[in-house]
């Protein structure tokens, strides 16, 4: 009995096509698996690591509210999470990146970071934590011009857990627009 060469060729082609399909399916599942591991690694980042990962040079917050939301995120990390000394310094430097030049000039970096560490230590020793914070809506931003500068005033309300009791702390922040049209924190005070 003679073998049909076309049948043998069709069988080989079919086997190759099946093999390619199997390799493709395996590669696709490997790709999906690696994507899930990357997503899990991002999810595993702490709040402080997420805040620190922001590149303020290329991704500076565009509005008064966004600047304050980022600043509040820094504050929550500092006064809620258990940060190490290095993380406190890094978060402090991120906060300073949001400060106006005049505020920076009035606060030496070394003294500012030392004062920040002492304040956080005191906060922890007194068992205080910021449990929530909210920034006023964009509609509630008070803007004005003074001495040729654009200013904005905005309220932030912090919920501070102090000895099992929650207290609301209403802060008013003043921001000034710099030469690069970025809103920078000029100062703050307790709301009257």
Secondary structure as the mmCIF struct_conf table of DSSP 4:
data_model
#
loop_
_struct_conf.conf_type_id
_struct_conf.id
_struct_conf.beg_label_comp_id
_struct_conf.beg_label_asym_id
_struct_conf.beg_label_seq_id
_struct_conf.end_label_comp_id
_struct_conf.end_label_asym_id
_struct_conf.end_label_seq_id
HELX_RH_AL_P HELX_RH_AL_P1 UNK A 5 UNK A 43
TURN_TY1_P TURN_TY1_P1 UNK A 44 UNK A 44
BEND BEND1 UNK A 45 UNK A 45
HELX_RH_AL_P HELX_RH_AL_P2 UNK A 47 UNK A 52
TURN_TY1_P TURN_TY1_P2 UNK A 53 UNK A 53
TURN_TY1_P TURN_TY1_P3 UNK A 56 UNK A 58
BEND BEND2 UNK A 59 UNK A 59
BEND BEND3 UNK A 63 UNK A 63
HELX_RH_AL_P HELX_RH_AL_P3 UNK A 64 UNK A 80
BEND BEND4 UNK A 81 UNK A 81
HELX_RH_AL_P HELX_RH_AL_P4 UNK A 85 UNK A 96
TURN_TY1_P TURN_TY1_P4 UNK A 97 UNK A 98
STRN STRN1 UNK A 99 UNK A 99
HELX_RH_AL_P HELX_RH_AL_P5 UNK A 101 UNK A 106
BEND BEND5 UNK A 107 UNK A 107
HELX_RH_AL_P HELX_RH_AL_P6 UNK A 109 UNK A 125
TURN_TY1_P TURN_TY1_P5 UNK A 126 UNK A 127
STRN STRN2 UNK A 128 UNK A 135
HELX_LH_PP_P HELX_LH_PP_P1 UNK A 136 UNK A 137
HELX_RH_3T_P HELX_RH_3T_P1 UNK A 138 UNK A 140
STRN STRN3 UNK A 142 UNK A 146
TURN_TY1_P TURN_TY1_P6 UNK A 147 UNK A 148
STRN STRN4 UNK A 149 UNK A 162
TURN_TY1_P TURN_TY1_P7 UNK A 163 UNK A 164
STRN STRN5 UNK A 165 UNK A 177
TURN_TY1_P TURN_TY1_P8 UNK A 179 UNK A 180
BEND BEND6 UNK A 181 UNK A 181
STRN STRN6 UNK A 183 UNK A 190
#
